[in-house]
Amino acid sequence: MTAEELRESGLLELYVSGSLSAEEKREVEEHLREHPELIREVEEIETSIISLAESLSPALPALIWSSIVEHIGGIRTLPKEDTSTNWGAITGWAAAILCIAGIFWMLNKNNSLRDSLQKSVTETTVLQEEKDAIQSDLVEAEEVLSIIRSKDFREVTLPGNQAVAPSAYAKVYFNKKDKKAYIDATGLPTPPKGKVYQVWSLTMEPLTPISMGLLDNLETSPQKLYEFEELPETEAFGITLEPEGGSETPTLEQLYTLGQVQP
Amino acid sequence: MTQPNELIQQFQAGDQKSFSRLYTMYSEALFGIIYSVVHEETTSEEVLQDTFIKIWDNRESYDIDKGRFFTWMLNIARNTAIDKTRSKDYKNSRKNLHPENFVDIFETTDSLNRKTNTIGIKKFIDVLKPVCKKLIDLLIFKGFTHKDAAKEMDIPLGTLKTKNRACLKELRTVVLR
């Protein structure tokens, strides 16, 4: 069959509308393979039939496509009639939830343990620092004690001035040879804010005060023991209360303690 | 229209996206065929849904080398629609109605598709010879084989072929103009 004969035979129309027997259909297929230019003819017949059919179609509800998708398993919904309890699944889920809760609990526990460990480490560090400080204080105290106990040092007690501070006292340990002195201020009351104790060395005739220095930070000093060097020739020690930074000359109205050195 | 073979192969491999595109391309034509057989919109919608579910379920049975994809779907749509008209429920509901064919659709339905050249096609059908109307109805919409159609119309097979070709050629001039 030539291409033209096939075109005019009317078989292509019947081929598209599906009206041929299986054998006739196969024959048309073979002829189409021989005359591929006739595919276009087939396509035109098909297009015209599709257009005719479409022109007869009422409006197509969009819902149809979604119910097709539902049917072919695109969207699965749980079957409603299946209400029997699935204990296996419930147990599984319960186990999973417990497991997750457990993991969270342990994570939480772990975190708080980590926090307390951190805290302990910090506390240990602080204690270690405190211990070191005490150790060094102790060493210092022992050093001072050994100095004071040595035969080169003399001790003078400075009693409180009856007019200003009758219960106050101070002790002076001094070494004339080395021109060193230690003042134990344990017996002095805490100075008011903005004031500071000043230590004076006195010679009597004529009365000449020379400032030895200040008892700084008395309230926080652990030993309340002050070291002074380059001690001048002295006949008496006095401690007065002075404005912060000290004064050029002693304020005698605020003389707390005074004690003479026995010759 | 060139057959979208690549799309068809993806659909046959189970790709729902391709199936969705094929639905967009062919659903109105198949709905028109089904409606012309069933003549009732709600039932036609059910039949169209069943048709596409069958198309999906049997997607592997179509062979690109053997026949047009449209013809394959057309057969499924026609058979599903005809099966429906043979069901008891359908027969009971349409007991008092005359048998109808596709030509009546233009007279009885308001909500027809306006996408295609409906007015042109209506004019085409209006001037269509009665023998063409009968041939198109039997071969395209009712799914008769050409032998059964020739027997039904009592005309020789050769005459049926040439007449059918002439009728569809006229349709082509309207559609492809």
Interface residues (C-beta under 8 A of the other chain):
Chain A: E8 S9 G10 L11 E13 L14 Y15 V16 S17 G18 S19 L20 S21 K25 R26 E29 V42 E43 E44 I45 E46 T47 S48 I49 I50 S51 L52 A53 E54 S55 L56 S57 P58 A59 L60 P61 I64 W65 S67 I68 V69 H71 I72 G74
Chain B: M1 T2 Q3 Q16 F19 S20 Y23 Y26 S27 E28 A29 L30 F31 G32 I33 Y35 S36 E41 S44 E45 L48 Q49 F52 I53 W56 D57 D65 K66 G67 R68 F70 T71 W72 L74 N75 R78 F102 I105 F106 T109 S111 L112 N113 K115 T116 N117 T118 I121 K122 I136 L139 I140 G143 F144 T145 H146 K147 A149 L160 K161 T162 N164 R165 L168 L171 R172 V174 V175 L176
